Amino acid sequence: MHARSAWVVGGRTVPDEEVDEEHAAFYAEHPLVVETGMRKYADLLTAWGWEE
């Protein structure tokens, strides 16, 4: 398995920082996605040491 060398969207190379900003904006606009994921993976997150 190889790590990706860059994000490419529509043929354009996108910097990691831009991808991070877009992800943060999506989650800010759709908090239910985060809440659902936290519930669905609660056991795994706890096993990994996640604490609220």
mmCIF entry with sequence, helices, sheets and N, C-alpha, C, O atoms, coordinates in Angstrom:
data_MODEL
# 
_entry.id   MODEL 
# 
_entity.id                         1 
_entity.type                       polymer 
_entity.pdbx_number_of_molecules   1 
# 
_entity_poly.entity_id                      1 
_entity_poly.type                           'polypeptide(L)' 
_entity_poly.nstd_linkage                   no 
_entity_poly.nstd_monomer                   no 
_entity_poly.pdbx_seq_one_letter_code       MHARSAWVVGGRTVPDEEVDEEHAAFYAEHPLVVETGMRKYADLLTAWGWEE 
_entity_poly.pdbx_seq_one_letter_code_can   MHARSAWVVGGRTVPDEEVDEEHAAFYAEHPLVVETGMRKYADLLTAWGWEE 
_entity_poly.pdbx_strand_id                 A 
# 
loop_
_entity_poly_seq.entity_id 
_entity_poly_seq.num 
_entity_poly_seq.mon_id 
_entity_poly_seq.hetero 
1 1  MET n 
1 2  HIS n 
1 3  ALA n 
1 4  ARG n 
1 5  SER n 
1 6  ALA n 
1 7  TRP n 
1 8  VAL n 
1 9  VAL n 
1 10 GLY n 
1 11 GLY n 
1 12 ARG n 
1 13 THR n 
1 14 VAL n 
1 15 PRO n 
1 16 ASP n 
1 17 GLU n 
1 18 GLU n 
1 19 VAL n 
1 20 ASP n 
1 21 GLU n 
1 22 GLU n 
1 23 HIS n 
1 24 ALA n 
1 25 ALA n 
1 26 PHE n 
1 27 TYR n 
1 28 ALA n 
1 29 GLU n 
1 30 HIS n 
1 31 PRO n 
1 32 LEU n 
1 33 VAL n 
1 34 VAL n 
1 35 GLU n 
1 36 THR n 
1 37 GLY n 
1 38 MET n 
1 39 ARG n 
1 40 LYS n 
1 41 TYR n 
1 42 ALA n 
1 43 ASP n 
1 44 LEU n 
1 45 LEU n 
1 46 THR n 
1 47 ALA n 
1 48 TRP n 
1 49 GLY n 
1 50 TRP n 
1 51 GLU n 
1 52 GLU n 
# 
_struct_asym.id          A 
_struct_asym.entity_id   1 
# 
loop_
_struct_conf.conf_type_id 
_struct_conf.id 
_struct_conf.pdbx_PDB_helix_id 
_struct_conf.beg_label_comp_id 
_struct_conf.beg_label_asym_id 
_struct_conf.beg_label_seq_id 
_struct_conf.pdbx_beg_PDB_ins_code 
_struct_conf.end_label_comp_id 
_struct_conf.end_label_asym_id 
_struct_conf.end_label_seq_id 
_struct_conf.pdbx_end_PDB_ins_code 
_struct_conf.beg_auth_comp_id 
_struct_conf.beg_auth_asym_id 
_struct_conf.beg_auth_seq_id 
_struct_conf.end_auth_comp_id 
_struct_conf.end_auth_asym_id 
_struct_conf.end_auth_seq_id 
_struct_conf.pdbx_PDB_helix_class 
_struct_conf.details 
_struct_conf.pdbx_PDB_helix_length 
HELX_P HELX_P1 AA1 ASP A 16 ? GLU A 29 ? ASP A 16 GLU A 29 1 ? 14 
HELX_P HELX_P2 AA2 PRO A 31 ? LYS A 40 ? PRO A 31 LYS A 40 1 ? 10 
HELX_P HELX_P3 AA3 ALA A 42 ? ALA A 47 ? ALA A 42 ALA A 47 1 ? 6  
# 
_struct_conf_type.id          HELX_P 
_struct_conf_type.criteria    ? 
_struct_conf_type.reference   ? 
# 
_struct_sheet.id               AA1 
_struct_sheet.type             ? 
_struct_sheet.number_strands   2 
_struct_sheet.details          ? 
# 
_struct_sheet_order.sheet_id     AA1 
_struct_sheet_order.range_id_1   1 
_struct_sheet_order.range_id_2   2 
_struct_sheet_order.offset       ? 
_struct_sheet_order.sense        anti-parallel 
# 
loop_
_struct_sheet_range.sheet_id 
_struct_sheet_range.id 
_struct_sheet_range.beg_label_comp_id 
_struct_sheet_range.beg_label_asym_id 
_struct_sheet_range.beg_label_seq_id 
_struct_sheet_range.pdbx_beg_PDB_ins_code 
_struct_sheet_range.end_label_comp_id 
_struct_sheet_range.end_label_asym_id 
_struct_sheet_range.end_label_seq_id 
_struct_sheet_range.pdbx_end_PDB_ins_code 
_struct_sheet_range.beg_auth_comp_id 
_struct_sheet_range.beg_auth_asym_id 
_struct_sheet_range.beg_auth_seq_id 
_struct_sheet_range.end_auth_comp_id 
_struct_sheet_range.end_auth_asym_id 
_struct_sheet_range.end_auth_seq_id 
AA1 1 TRP A 7  ? VAL A 9  ? TRP A 7  VAL A 9  
AA1 2 ARG A 12 ? VAL A 14 ? ARG A 12 VAL A 14 
# 
loop_
_atom_site.group_PDB 
_atom_site.id 
_atom_site.type_symbol 
_atom_site.label_atom_id 
_atom_site.label_alt_id 
_atom_site.label_comp_id 
_atom_site.label_asym_id 
_atom_site.label_entity_id 
_atom_site.label_seq_id 
_atom_site.pdbx_PDB_ins_code 
_atom_site.Cartn_x 
_atom_site.Cartn_y 
_atom_site.Cartn_z 
_atom_site.occupancy 
_atom_site.B_iso_or_equiv 
_atom_site.pdbx_formal_charge 
_atom_site.auth_seq_id 
_atom_site.auth_comp_id 
_atom_site.auth_asym_id 
_atom_site.auth_atom_id 
_atom_site.pdbx_PDB_model_num 
ATOM 1   N N  . MET A 1 1  ? 0.843   -1.172 0.000   1.00 0.00 ? 1  MET A N  1 
ATOM 2   C CA . MET A 1 1  ? 0.000   0.000  0.000   1.00 0.00 ? 1  MET A CA 1 
ATOM 3   C C  . MET A 1 1  ? 0.894   1.242  0.000   1.00 0.00 ? 1  MET A C  1 
ATOM 4   O O  . MET A 1 1  ? 1.863   1.320  0.755   1.00 0.00 ? 1  MET A O  1 
ATOM 5   N N  . HIS A 1 2  ? 0.564   2.192  -0.839  1.00 0.00 ? 2  HIS A N  1 
ATOM 6   C CA . HIS A 1 2  ? 1.332   3.433  -0.934  1.00 0.00 ? 2  HIS A CA 1 
ATOM 7   C C  . HIS A 1 2  ? 0.491   4.596  -0.436  1.00 0.00 ? 2  HIS A C  1 
ATOM 8   O O  . HIS A 1 2  ? -0.714  4.654  -0.681  1.00 0.00 ? 2  HIS A O  1 
ATOM 9   N N  . ALA A 1 3  ? 1.131   5.516  0.260   1.00 0.00 ? 3  ALA A N  1 
ATOM 10  C CA . ALA A 1 3  ? 0.449   6.732  0.682   1.00 0.00 ? 3  ALA A CA 1 
ATOM 11  C C  . ALA A 1 3  ? 0.228   7.612  -0.541  1.00 0.00 ? 3  ALA A C  1 
ATOM 12  O O  . ALA A 1 3  ? 1.007   7.585  -1.494  1.00 0.00 ? 3  ALA A O  1 
ATOM 13  N N  . ARG A 1 4  ? -0.836  8.383  -0.496  1.00 0.00 ? 4  ARG A N  1 
ATOM 14  C CA . ARG A 1 4  ? -1.086  9.284  -1.620  1.00 0.00 ? 4  ARG A CA 1 
ATOM 15  C C  . ARG A 1 4  ? -0.039  10.399 -1.632  1.00 0.00 ? 4  ARG A C  1 
ATOM 16  O O  . ARG A 1 4  ? 0.446   10.816 -0.581  1.00 0.00 ? 4  ARG A O  1 
ATOM 17  N N  . SER A 1 5  ? 0.298   10.870 -2.814  1.00 0.00 ? 5  SER A N  1 
ATOM 18  C CA . SER A 1 5  ? 1.278   11.948 -2.908  1.00 0.00 ? 5  SER A CA 1 
ATOM 19  C C  . SER A 1 5  ? 0.591   13.314 -2.919  1.00 0.00 ? 5  SER A C  1 
ATOM 20  O O  . SER A 1 5  ? 1.213   14.324 -2.591  1.00 0.00 ? 5  SER A O  1 
ATOM 21  N N  . ALA A 1 6  ? -0.697  13.350 -3.297  1.00 0.00 ? 6  ALA A N  1 
ATOM 22  C CA . ALA A 1 6  ? -1.429  14.614 -3.337  1.00 0.00 ? 6  ALA A CA 1 
ATOM 23  C C  . ALA A 1 6  ? -2.916  14.330 -3.504  1.00 0.00 ? 6  ALA A C  1 
ATOM 24  O O  . ALA A 1 6  ? -3.314  13.270 -3.987  1.00 0.00 ? 6  ALA A O  1 
ATOM 25  N N  . TRP A 1 7  ? -3.729  15.303 -3.094  1.00 0.00 ? 7  TRP A N  1 
ATOM 26  C CA . TRP A 1 7  ? -5.163  15.263 -3.401  1.00 0.00 ? 7  TRP A CA 1 
ATOM 27  C C  . TRP A 1 7  ? -5.330  15.817 -4.806  1.00 0.00 ? 7  TRP A C  1 
ATOM 28  O O  . TRP A 1 7  ? -4.758  16.855 -5.138  1.00 0.00 ? 7  TRP A O  1 
ATOM 29  N N  . VAL A 1 8  ? -6.109  15.132 -5.630  1.00 0.00 ? 8  VAL A N  1 
ATOM 30  C CA . VAL A 1 8  ? -6.399  15.630 -6.972  1.00 0.00 ? 8  VAL A CA 1 
ATOM 31  C C  . VAL A 1 8  ? -7.915  15.619 -7.130  1.00 0.00 ? 8  VAL A C  1 
ATOM 32  O O  . VAL A 1 8  ? -8.557  14.575 -7.011  1.00 0.00 ? 8  VAL A O  1 
ATOM 33  N N  . VAL A 1 9  ? -8.476  16.801 -7.400  1.00 0.00 ? 9  VAL A N  1 
ATOM 34  C CA . VAL A 1 9  ? -9.921  16.943 -7.543  1.00 0.00 ? 9  VAL A CA 1 
ATOM 35  C C  . VAL A 1 9  ? -10.192 17.611 -8.886  1.00 0.00 ? 9  VAL A C  1 
ATOM 36  O O  . VAL A 1 9  ? -9.760  18.737 -9.133  1.00 0.00 ? 9  VAL A O  1 
ATOM 37  N N  . GLY A 1 10 ? -10.908 16.907 -9.742  1.00 0.00 ? 10 GLY A N  1 
ATOM 38  C CA . GLY A 1 10 ? -11.208 17.458 -11.055 1.00 0.00 ? 10 GLY A CA 1 
ATOM 39  C C  . GLY A 1 10 ? -9.970  17.804 -11.849 1.00 0.00 ? 10 GLY A C  1 
ATOM 40  O O  . GLY A 1 10 ? -9.968  18.754 -12.631 1.00 0.00 ? 10 GLY A O  1 
ATOM 41  N N  . GLY A 1 11 ? -8.901  17.023 -11.646 1.00 0.00 ? 11 GLY A N  1 
ATOM 42  C CA . GLY A 1 11 ? -7.658  17.249 -12.366 1.00 0.00 ? 11 GLY A CA 1 
ATOM 43  C C  . GLY A 1 11 ? -6.764  18.312 -11.748 1.00 0.00 ? 11 GLY A C  1 
ATOM 44  O O  . GLY A 1 11 ? -5.671  18.571 -12.251 1.00 0.00 ? 11 GLY A O  1 
ATOM 45  N N  . ARG A 1 12 ? -7.222  18.935 -10.655 1.00 0.00 ? 12 ARG A N  1 
ATOM 46  C CA . ARG A 1 12 ? -6.443  19.991 -9.991  1.00 0.00 ? 12 ARG A CA 1 
ATOM 47  C C  . ARG A 1 12 ? -5.845  19.437 -8.704  1.00 0.00 ? 12 ARG A C  1 
ATOM 48  O O  . ARG A 1 12 ? -6.548  18.816 -7.908  1.00 0.00 ? 12 ARG A O  1 
ATOM 49  N N  . THR A 1 13 ? -4.550  19.659 -8.498  1.00 0.00 ? 13 THR A N  1 
ATOM 50  C CA . THR A 1 13 ? -3.897  19.267 -7.251  1.00 0.00 ? 13 THR A CA 1 
ATOM 51  C C  . THR A 1 13 ? -4.345  20.231 -6.155  1.00 0.00 ? 13 THR A C  1 
ATOM 52  O O  . THR A 1 13 ? -4.247  21.449 -6.304  1.00 0.00 ? 13 THR A O  1 
ATOM 53  N N  . VAL A 1 14 ? -4.837  19.666 -5.054  1.00 0.00 ? 14 VAL A N  1 
ATOM 54  C CA . VAL A 1 14 ? -5.392  20.463 -3.961  1.00 0.00 ? 14 VAL A CA 1 
ATOM 55  C C  . VAL A 1 14 ? -4.505  20.286 -2.732  1.00 0.00 ? 14 VAL A C  1 
ATOM 56  O O  . VAL A 1 14 ? -4.246  19.156 -2.319  1.00 0.00 ? 14 VAL A O  1 
ATOM 57  N N  . PRO A 1 15 ? -4.034  21.384 -2.143  1.00 0.00 ? 15 PRO A N  1 
ATOM 58  C CA . PRO A 1 15 ? -3.186  21.294 -0.951  1.00 0.00 ? 15 PRO A CA 1 
ATOM 59  C C  . PRO A 1 15 ? -3.942  20.684 0.235   1.00 0.00 ? 15 PRO A C  1 
ATOM 60  O O  . PRO A 1 15 ? -5.155  20.855 0.358   1.00 0.00 ? 15 PRO A O  1 
ATOM 61  N N  . ASP A 1 16 ? -3.222  19.976 1.099   1.00 0.00 ? 16 ASP A N  1 
ATOM 62  C CA . ASP A 1 16 ? -3.834  19.369 2.285   1.00 0.00 ? 16 ASP A CA 1 
ATOM 63  C C  . ASP A 1 16 ? -4.604  20.394 3.111   1.00 0.00 ? 16 ASP A C  1 
ATOM 64  O O  . ASP A 1 16 ? -5.670  20.085 3.641   1.00 0.00 ? 16 ASP A O  1 
ATOM 65  N N  . GLU A 1 17 ? -4.074  21.612 3.225   1.00 0.00 ? 17 GLU A N  1 
ATOM 66  C CA . GLU A 1 17 ? -4.725  22.645 4.029   1.00 0.00 ? 17 GLU A CA 1 
ATOM 67  C C  . GLU A 1 17 ? -6.112  22.968 3.494   1.00 0.00 ? 17 GLU A C  1 
ATOM 68  O O  . GLU A 1 17 ? -7.043  23.172 4.273   1.00 0.00 ? 17 GLU A O  1 
ATOM 69  N N  . GLU A 1 18 ? -6.259  23.015 2.182   1.00 0.00 ? 18 GLU A N  1 
ATOM 70  C CA . GLU A 1 18 ? -7.558  23.298 1.572   1.00 0.00 ? 18 GLU A CA 1 
ATOM 71  C C  . GLU A 1 18 ? -8.527  22.153 1.836   1.00 0.00 ? 18 GLU A C  1 
ATOM 72  O O  . GLU A 1 18 ? -9.702  22.381 2.125   1.00 0.00 ? 18 GLU A O  1 
ATOM 73  N N  . VAL A 1 19 ? -8.034  20.925 1.736   1.00 0.00 ? 19 VAL A N  1 
ATOM 74  C CA . VAL A 1 19 ? -8.872  19.758 2.028   1.00 0.00 ? 19 VAL A CA 1 
ATOM 75  C C  . VAL A 1 19 ? -9.326  19.810 3.488   1.00 0.00 ? 19 VAL A C  1 
ATOM 76  O O  . VAL A 1 19 ? -10.497 19.568 3.781   1.00 0.00 ? 19 VAL A O  1 
ATOM 77  N N  . ASP A 1 20 ? -8.409  20.123 4.401   1.00 0.00 ? 20 ASP A N  1 
ATOM 78  C CA . ASP A 1 20 ? -8.759  20.244 5.823   1.00 0.00 ? 20 ASP A CA 1 
ATOM 79  C C  . ASP A 1 20 ? -9.848  21.283 6.040   1.00 0.00 ? 20 ASP A C  1 
ATOM 80  O O  . ASP A 1 20 ? -10.797 21.043 6.786   1.00 0.00 ? 20 ASP A O  1 
ATOM 81  N N  . GLU A 1 21 ? -9.717  22.438 5.393   1.00 0.00 ? 21 GLU A N  1 
ATOM 82  C CA . GLU A 1 21 ? -10.705 23.504 5.539   1.00 0.00 ? 21 GLU A CA 1 
ATOM 83  C C  . GLU A 1 21 ? -12.076 23.071 5.021   1.00 0.00 ? 21 GLU A C  1 
ATOM 84  O O  . GLU A 1 21 ? -13.100 23.360 5.640   1.00 0.00 ? 21 GLU A O  1 
ATOM 85  N N  . GLU A 1 22 ? -12.087 22.384 3.895   1.00 0.00 ? 22 GLU A N  1 
ATOM 86  C CA . GLU A 1 22 ? -13.355 21.909 3.333   1.00 0.00 ? 22 GLU A CA 1 
ATOM 87  C C  . GLU A 1 22 ? -14.013 20.866 4.234   1.00 0.00 ? 22 GLU A C  1 
ATOM 88  O O  . GLU A 1 22 ? -15.228 20.889 4.431   1.00 0.00 ? 22 GLU A O  1 
ATOM 89  N N  . HIS A 1 23 ? -13.211 19.956 4.778   1.00 0.00 ? 23 HIS A N  1 
ATOM 90  C CA . HIS A 1 23 ? -13.761 18.963 5.697   1.00 0.00 ? 23 HIS A CA 1 
ATOM 91  C C  . HIS A 1 23 ? -14.343 19.638 6.936   1.00 0.00 ? 23 HIS A C  1 
ATOM 92  O O  . HIS A 1 23 ? -15.451 19.309 7.359   1.00 0.00 ? 23 HIS A O  1 
ATOM 93  N N  . ALA A 1 24 ? -13.610 20.568 7.512   1.00 0.00 ? 24 ALA A N  1 
ATOM 94  C CA . ALA A 1 24 ? -14.088 21.274 8.710   1.00 0.00 ? 24 ALA A CA 1 
ATOM 95  C C  . ALA A 1 24 ? -15.393 22.017 8.420   1.00 0.00 ? 24 ALA A C  1 
ATOM 96  O O  . ALA A 1 24 ? -16.307 22.005 9.245   1.00 0.00 ? 24 ALA A O  1 
ATOM 97  N N  . ALA A 1 25 ? -15.485 22.653 7.274   1.00 0.00 ? 25 ALA A N  1 
ATOM 98  C CA . ALA A 1 25 ? -16.704 23.369 6.897   1.00 0.00 ? 25 ALA A CA 1 
ATOM 99  C C  . ALA A 1 25 ? -17.870 22.401 6.737   1.00 0.00 ? 25 ALA A C  1 
ATOM 100 O O  . ALA A 1 25 ? -18.981 22.696 7.177   1.00 0.00 ? 25 ALA A O  1 
ATOM 101 N N  . PHE A 1 26 ? -17.629 21.248 6.112   1.00 0.00 ? 26 PHE A N  1 
ATOM 102 C CA . PHE A 1 26 ? -18.692 20.252 5.943   1.00 0.00 ? 26 PHE A CA 1 
ATOM 103 C C  . PHE A 1 26 ? -19.215 19.791 7.297   1.00 0.00 ? 26 PHE A C  1 
ATOM 104 O O  . PHE A 1 26 ? -20.425 19.760 7.521   1.00 0.00 ? 26 PHE A O  1 
ATOM 105 N N  . TYR A 1 27 ? -18.299 19.431 8.207   1.00 0.00 ? 27 TYR A N  1 
ATOM 106 C CA . TYR A 1 27 ? -18.724 18.943 9.511   1.00 0.00 ? 27 TYR A CA 1 
ATOM 107 C C  . TYR A 1 27 ? -19.411 20.029 10.323  1.00 0.00 ? 27 TYR A C  1 
ATOM 108 O O  . TYR A 1 27 ? -20.322 19.732 11.096  1.00 0.00 ? 27 TYR A O  1 
ATOM 109 N N  . ALA A 1 28 ? -18.997 21.280 10.167  1.00 0.00 ? 28 ALA A N  1 
ATOM 110 C CA . ALA A 1 28 ? -19.664 22.389 10.862  1.00 0.00 ? 28 ALA A CA 1 
ATOM 111 C C  . ALA A 1 28 ? -21.098 22.555 10.366  1.00 0.00 ? 28 ALA A C  1 
ATOM 112 O O  . ALA A 1 28 ? -21.993 22.889 11.143  1.00 0.00 ? 28 ALA A O  1 
ATOM 113 N N  . GLU A 1 29 ? -21.312 22.324 9.080   1.00 0.00 ? 29 GLU A N  1 
ATOM 114 C CA . GLU A 1 29 ? -22.643 22.443 8.490   1.00 0.00 ? 29 GLU A CA 1 
ATOM 115 C C  . GLU A 1 29 ? -23.498 21.206 8.708   1.00 0.00 ? 29 GLU A C  1 
ATOM 116 O O  . GLU A 1 29 ? -24.721 21.270 8.584   1.00 0.00 ? 29 GLU A O  1 
ATOM 117 N N  . HIS A 1 30 ? -22.867 20.072 9.034   1.00 0.00 ? 30 HIS A N  1 
ATOM 118 C CA . HIS A 1 30 ? -23.578 18.793 9.187   1.00 0.00 ? 30 HIS A CA 1 
ATOM 119 C C  . HIS A 1 30 ? -23.159 18.100 10.490  1.00 0.00 ? 30 HIS A C  1 
ATOM 120 O O  . HIS A 1 30 ? -22.587 17.010 10.444  1.00 0.00 ? 30 HIS A O  1 
ATOM 121 N N  . PRO A 1 31 ? -23.432 18.708 11.641  1.00 0.00 ? 31 PRO A N  1 
ATOM 122 C CA . PRO A 1 31 ? -22.975 18.128 12.911  1.00 0.00 ? 31 PRO A CA 1 
ATOM 123 C C  . PRO A 1 31 ? -23.566 16.745 13.203  1.00 0.00 ? 31 PRO A C  1 
ATOM 124 O O  . PRO A 1 31 ? -22.978 15.972 13.959  1.00 0.00 ? 31 PRO A O  1 
ATOM 125 N N  . LEU A 1 32 ? -24.716 16.429 12.617  1.00 0.00 ? 32 LEU A N  1 
ATOM 126 C CA . LEU A 1 32 ? -25.309 15.112 12.834  1.00 0.00 ? 32 LEU A CA 1 
ATOM 127 C C  . LEU A 1 32 ? -24.403 13.999 12.311  1.00 0.00 ? 32 LEU A C  1 
ATOM 128 O O  . LEU A 1 32 ? -24.416 12.890 12.846  1.00 0.00 ? 32 LEU A O  1 
ATOM 129 N N  . VAL A 1 33 ? -23.622 14.280 11.279  1.00 0.00 ? 33 VAL A N  1 
ATOM 130 C CA . VAL A 1 33 ? -22.680 13.292 10.749  1.00 0.00 ? 33 VAL A CA 1 
ATOM 131 C C  . VAL A 1 33 ? -21.667 12.915 11.834  1.00 0.00 ? 33 VAL A C  1 
ATOM 132 O O  . VAL A 1 33 ? -21.364 11.738 12.034  1.00 0.00 ? 33 VAL A O  1 
ATOM 133 N N  . VAL A 1 34 ? -21.154 13.921 12.523  1.00 0.00 ? 34 VAL A N  1 
ATOM 134 C CA . VAL A 1 34 ? -20.168 13.682 13.576  1.00 0.00 ? 34 VAL A CA 1 
ATOM 135 C C  . VAL A 1 34 ? -20.819 12.948 14.747  1.00 0.00 ? 34 VAL A C  1 
ATOM 136 O O  . VAL A 1 34 ? -20.260 11.976 15.254  1.00 0.00 ? 34 VAL A O  1 
ATOM 137 N N  . GLU A 1 35 ? -21.988 13.402 15.176  1.00 0.00 ? 35 GLU A N  1 
ATOM 138 C CA . GLU A 1 35 ? -22.689 12.763 16.293  1.00 0.00 ? 35 GLU A CA 1 
ATOM 139 C C  . GLU A 1 35 ? -22.981 11.298 15.997  1.00 0.00 ? 35 GLU A C  1 
ATOM 140 O O  . GLU A 1 35 ? -22.790 10.435 16.854  1.00 0.00 ? 35 GLU A O  1 
ATOM 141 N N  . THR A 1 36 ? -23.442 11.023 14.788  1.00 0.00 ? 36 THR A N  1 
ATOM 142 C CA . THR A 1 36 ? -23.756 9.643  14.396  1.00 0.00 ? 36 THR A CA 1 
ATOM 143 C C  . THR A 1 36 ? -22.503 8.782  14.386  1.00 0.00 ? 36 THR A C  1 
ATOM 144 O O  . THR A 1 36 ? -22.515 7.652  14.874  1.00 0.00 ? 36 THR A O  1 
ATOM 145 N N  . GLY A 1 37 ? -21.426 9.315  13.834  1.00 0.00 ? 37 GLY A N  1 
ATOM 146 C CA . GLY A 1 37 ? -20.157 8.576  13.812  1.00 0.00 ? 37 GLY A CA 1 
ATOM 147 C C  . GLY A 1 37 ? -19.631 8.302  15.206  1.00 0.00 ? 37 GLY A C  1 
ATOM 148 O O  . GLY A 1 37 ? -19.133 7.211  15.484  1.00 0.00 ? 37 GLY A O  1 
ATOM 149 N N  . MET A 1 38 ? -19.741 9.283  16.081  1.00 0.00 ? 38 MET A N  1 
ATOM 150 C CA . MET A 1 38 ? -19.275 9.104  17.459  1.00 0.00 ? 38 MET A CA 1 
ATOM 151 C C  . MET A 1 38 ? -20.065 7.995  18.154  1.00 0.00 ? 38 MET A C  1 
ATOM 152 O O  . MET A 1 38 ? -19.493 7.174  18.871  1.00 0.00 ? 38 MET A O  1 
ATOM 153 N N  . ARG A 1 39 ? -21.379 7.978  17.938  1.00 0.00 ? 39 ARG A N  1 
ATOM 154 C CA . ARG A 1 39 ? -22.201 6.907  18.542  1.00 0.00 ? 39 ARG A CA 1 
ATOM 155 C C  . ARG A 1 39 ? -21.867 5.547  17.932  1.00 0.00 ? 39 ARG A C  1 
ATOM 156 O O  . ARG A 1 39 ? -21.704 4.558  18.647  1.00 0.00 ? 39 ARG A O  1 
ATOM 157 N N  . LYS A 1 40 ? -21.767 5.509  16.610  1.00 0.00 ? 40 LYS A N  1 
ATOM 158 C CA . LYS A 1 40 ? -21.534 4.244  15.911  1.00 0.00 ? 40 LYS A CA 1 
ATOM 159 C C  . LYS A 1 40 ? -20.198 3.618  16.307  1.00 0.00 ? 40 LYS A C  1 
ATOM 160 O O  . LYS A 1 40 ? -20.092 2.398  16.432  1.00 0.00 ? 40 LYS A O  1 
ATOM 161 N N  . TYR A 1 41 ? -19.180 4.456  16.503  1.00 0.00 ? 41 TYR A N  1 
ATOM 162 C CA . TYR A 1 41 ? -17.848 3.945  16.783  1.00 0.00 ? 41 TYR A CA 1 
ATOM 163 C C  . TYR A 1 41 ? -17.404 4.188  18.222  1.00 0.00 ? 41 TYR A C  1 
ATOM 164 O O  . TYR A 1 41 ? -16.206 4.205  18.505  1.00 0.00 ? 41 TYR A O  1 
ATOM 165 N N  . ALA A 1 42 ? -18.359 4.376  19.132  1.00 0.00 ? 42 ALA A N  1 
ATOM 166 C CA . ALA A 1 42 ? -18.040 4.687  20.532  1.00 0.00 ? 42 ALA A CA 1 
ATOM 167 C C  . ALA A 1 42 ? -17.124 3.636  21.159  1.00 0.00 ? 42 ALA A C  1 
ATOM 168 O O  . ALA A 1 42 ? -16.150 3.988  21.824  1.00 0.00 ? 42 ALA A O  1 
ATOM 169 N N  . ASP A 1 43 ? -17.422 2.367  20.959  1.00 0.00 ? 43 ASP A N  1 
ATOM 170 C CA . ASP A 1 43 ? -16.597 1.311  21.556  1.00 0.00 ? 43 ASP A CA 1 
ATOM 171 C C  . ASP A 1 43 ? -15.163 1.351  21.032  1.00 0.00 ? 43 ASP A C  1 
ATOM 172 O O  . ASP A 1 43 ? -14.212 1.210  21.801  1.00 0.00 ? 43 ASP A O  1 
ATOM 173 N N  . LEU A 1 44 ? -15.015 1.540  19.752  1.00 0.00 ? 44 LEU A N  1 
ATOM 174 C CA . LEU A 1 44 ? -13.686 1.607  19.153  1.00 0.00 ? 44 LEU A CA 1 
ATOM 175 C C  . LEU A 1 44 ? -12.929 2.840  19.645  1.00 0.00 ? 44 LEU A C  1 
ATOM 176 O O  . LEU A 1 44 ? -11.751 2.752  19.990  1.00 0.00 ? 44 LEU A O  1 
ATOM 177 N N  . LEU A 1 45 ? -13.602 3.981  19.677  1.00 0.00 ? 45 LEU A N  1 
ATOM 178 C CA . LEU A 1 45 ? -12.960 5.204  20.156  1.00 0.00 ? 45 LEU A CA 1 
ATOM 179 C C  . LEU A 1 45 ? -12.508 5.056  21.610  1.00 0.00 ? 45 LEU A C  1 
ATOM 180 O O  . LEU A 1 45 ? -11.425 5.515  21.975  1.00 0.00 ? 45 LEU A O  1 
ATOM 181 N N  . THR A 1 46 ? -13.332 4.419  22.431  1.00 0.00 ? 46 THR A N  1 
ATOM 182 C CA . THR A 1 46 ? -12.972 4.188  23.831  1.00 0.00 ? 46 THR A CA 1 
ATOM 183 C C  . THR A 1 46 ? -11.747 3.282  23.907  1.00 0.00 ? 46 THR A C  1 
ATOM 184 O O  . THR A 1 46 ? -10.840 3.527  24.702  1.00 0.00 ? 46 THR A O  1 
ATOM 185 N N  . ALA A 1 47 ? -11.720 2.247  23.090  1.00 0.00 ? 47 ALA A N  1 
ATOM 186 C CA . ALA A 1 47 ? -10.581 1.326  23.076  1.00 0.00 ? 47 ALA A CA 1 
ATOM 187 C C  . ALA A 1 47 ? -9.295  2.049  22.669  1.00 0.00 ? 47 ALA A C  1 
ATOM 188 O O  . ALA A 1 47 ? -8.204  1.679  23.101  1.00 0.00 ? 47 ALA A O  1 
ATOM 189 N N  . TRP A 1 48 ? -9.432  3.074  21.841  1.00 0.00 ? 48 TRP A N  1 
ATOM 190 C CA . TRP A 1 48 ? -8.286  3.852  21.396  1.00 0.00 ? 48 TRP A CA 1 
ATOM 191 C C  . TRP A 1 48 ? -7.905  4.938  22.417  1.00 0.00 ? 48 TRP A C  1 
ATOM 192 O O  . TRP A 1 48 ? -6.929  5.665  22.230  1.00 0.00 ? 48 TRP A O  1 
ATOM 193 N N  . GLY A 1 49 ? -8.685  5.032  23.488  1.00 0.00 ? 49 GLY A N  1 
ATOM 194 C CA . GLY A 1 49 ? -8.357  5.994  24.533  1.00 0.00 ? 49 GLY A CA 1 
ATOM 195 C C  . GLY A 1 49 ? -9.059  7.339  24.410  1.00 0.00 ? 49 GLY A C  1 
ATOM 196 O O  . GLY A 1 49 ? -8.700  8.284  25.112  1.00 0.00 ? 49 GLY A O  1 
ATOM 197 N N  . TRP A 1 50 ? -10.059 7.444  23.526  1.00 0.00 ? 50 TRP A N  1 
ATOM 198 C CA . TRP A 1 50 ? -10.788 8.702  23.351  1.00 0.00 ? 50 TRP A CA 1 
ATOM 199 C C  . TRP A 1 50 ? -11.630 8.983  24.578  1.00 0.00 ? 50 TRP A C  1 
ATOM 200 O O  . TRP A 1 50 ? -12.347 8.104  25.056  1.00 0.00 ? 50 TRP A O  1 
ATOM 201 N N  . GLU A 1 51 ? -11.550 10.192 25.089  1.00 0.00 ? 51 GLU A N  1 
ATOM 202 C CA . GLU A 1 51 ? -12.389 10.616 26.205  1.00 0.00 ? 51 GLU A CA 1 
ATOM 203 C C  . GLU A 1 51 ? -13.026 11.940 25.839  1.00 0.00 ? 51 GLU A C  1 
ATOM 204 O O  . GLU A 1 51 ? -12.385 12.796 25.230  1.00 0.00 ? 51 GLU A O  1 
ATOM 205 N N  . GLU A 1 52 ? -14.292 12.113 26.209  1.00 0.00 ? 52 GLU A N  1 
ATOM 206 C CA . GLU A 1 52 ? -14.963 13.386 25.932  1.00 0.00 ? 52 GLU A CA 1 
ATOM 207 C C  . GLU A 1 52 ? -14.548 14.439 26.914  1.00 0.00 ? 52 GLU A C  1 
ATOM 208 O O  . GLU A 1 52 ? -15.013 15.576 26.834  1.00 0.00 ? 52 GLU A O  1 
# 
